[in-house]
Amino acid sequence: MKTYLLQEKELRELNKSAEGWKIFNNHIEKDFIFEDFVEAFSFMTKVAMICEKYNHHPEWINNYSKVNIKLTTHDLGGLTNLDQKIATEINNFIKN
């Protein structure tokens, strides 16, 4: 997958494909709340496997049952199709 910065139109579409993610100038982020630490840690493990598949890793914070994930592509200086892909995959497995 060739990584590229999202353009204006793609950023607007990101609102739809990455439901619940907050879009900022150069990153997107979302909070996930779970019942307890074990559920939060399990979620982080699943996300780690998705990210490893693309060799693209999030900035994240875990505080007991809350996980905050921030996605950006530092090498390109902003939001890319890879950030969009990972956010969408995370949303898809949360729904299932």
Summary of the structure (lengths in Angstrom):
residues: 96
radius of gyration: 13.0
end to end distance: 25.2
largest distance: 38.7
contacts: 260
relative contact order: 0.26
helix: 45%
strand: 24%
